[in-house]
Amino acid sequence: MTTLGCAKNLADSENMLGLLQSAGYQVTTTPTQADICVVNTCTFISESTNQSIDTLLELGEQGKKLIVAGCLAQRYKEDLFAEIPQIKAVLGTGDIEQIINAVHWAANNESPKSFINSSKGYVANSSVPRIRLSGGLSAYVKISEGCNHRCSFCIIPSLRGNLKSRPMEDIVREVQSLAEEGVQEVILVSQDSTAYGIDIYEGKWKLAELLDKIATQTNIPWIRLMYSYPGEVTDQMLEVMSRHDSILKYIDIPLQHSHINVLKRMKRPIESKPTIDKIRNKLPNVAIRTTFIVGFPGETDEEFEHLLNFVETEKFDRVGVFTYSQEEGTLGGSLEGQIPQKVKKARQKRLMKAQEKISEAKNKTLIGSKQTMLIEKRVHNTLIGRSYRDAPEIDGQIMLENVEEDQLDLLIGQFKEVTITNTGTYDLIASLES
């Protein structure tokens, strides 16, 4: 199983592997040992589409039978059969539970077959088997699938459909099960977490209630929320987050831009400053992660400078910057004023340079402070982990030095109070409290 793209894809892959193992198929982590390779693909932007196709071509050249799942299969369907003859089956975003039939077909037939039906987007319930690929001490829990918004740059709703939420009780059951397995952190993911429940609970946002139930009804030490939509951050959600120590004071809120004209063209909420101020008001010491798109069609020098000034003024803790990708089937793709790639790259570089300085300065203010660190692994004589300020794989790390040799392995999996002694641009160096 090769998984490309987002954490939601990873959760789907874990369920597919669980289903296959429960059906008696043997799973291997090495492609060379596999008879069949499943690639769970991403096609959010052209770069991810190219990565998905390159992965398929590389595996195909090794003579593997291929099954394509996820967004690329949903988007291009049977076209893939003509381009890559090694593909024996395709599954759309709503067809995850067809994986057993797809593998059985690929194992016993040379001709290709599509297992794509009319549904889009899949949300497993807690009874669906799962093999955790992320390993370690953190696990992703998908609370919903799909999105009701129609941002002009985004193809996801056409591939994954409208919002589909899981019942609260089922999510709580899965989180508690993960806690019993020794997981220390659950990361709640979706396309739009803040709209959770609007489709199954009488048109009401229920994220605040879900967070409260997870915090009070499970033993999970850390609960991290990802993908908050700017126009949907409620007082109730922030109040619940402030009340429970287990809910990390970390907000992931993709703002995409700051200038009102660009946001209108993007079909995004046009005012984010009050939301950011409210978050910081309600959650002192909150870590805010956001993402921005530069080079959206029609973005002028003045509009970009507005964004640059916004980032320098607001001083976010974590920032990702993407160059706009012109995607077929989106409104943005047909807009006039497409920006040259060279200009987009230059703007991305400037914005990231500005954020590097902000991150470095923020880290320096932490020197001498005490932080709770989740110790995750050992690299030589250094222990690596994270504080509440950092989500796995996308944010920084803490490197714990000068630990007694006989303690190195014993401390993995534990929460420890550490003192920050030095910093880099994104990472921190720490020592154990005496």
Secondary structure, 3 states (H helix, E strand, C coil): CEECCCHHHHHHHHHHHHHHHHCCCCCCCCHHHCCEEEEEECCCCHHHHHHHHHHHHHHHHCCCEEEEEEHHHHHHCCHHHHHCCCEEEECCCCCHHHHHHHHHHHHHCCCCEECCCCCCCCCCCCCCCCCCCCCCCEEEEECEECCCCCCCCCCHHHHHCCCEECCHHHHHHHHHHHHHCCCCEEEEECCCHHHCCCCCCCCCCCHHHHHHHHHHHCCCCEEEECCCCHHHCCHHHHHHHHHCCCECCEEECCCECCCHHHHHHHCCCCCCHHHHHHHHHHCCCCEEEEEEEECCCCCCHHHHHHHHHHHHHHCCCEEEEEECCCCCCCCHHHCCCCCCHHHHHHHHHHHHHHHHHHHHHHHHCCCCCEEEEEEEEEECCEEEEECCCCCCCCCCCEEECCCCHHHCCCCCCCEEEEEEEEECCCCEEEEECC
